[in-house]
Amino acid sequence: MSRQIVVLVRQAALGHVAPADAQFGTEMFDRFLHSLENRPVRPRAVCFYTEGVKLVCQGSSVVESLKLLEGMGVRLVACGTCLDYVGLRDQVAVGEVCGMNEIVALLMEADLVLTV
């Protein structure tokens, strides 16, 4: 039986990068997503909150990579409150908008949570 894995994305880049290196952080997140595609076991879900919600919106350079993962059966969940806060709810390009209760439920049901 495989483990239930959830990835929690809390920022719009992989790792902490200086503002001048934001593009590099986003490129590294894209590489992270492509690495997930090639794994025999993929996450059950990828949850986005706070600044991370920007990655699922129009104009994000990782939308196509996220669509590919979603097509492979990975659930993509973005926090609606966070989207409202950054003014992007109407620009979601991939995944579903949920409340924090749904994100917490996914995290609590997971065997392993990876925070990036």
ABEGO torsion letter per residue (X at the ends): XBBBBBBBBABABBEBBBAAAAAAAAAAAAAAAAAAAABABBBABBBBBEAAAAAABBGBAAAAAAAAAAAAGBBBBBBAAAAAAAGAAAABABEBBBBAAAAAAAAAABABBBBX
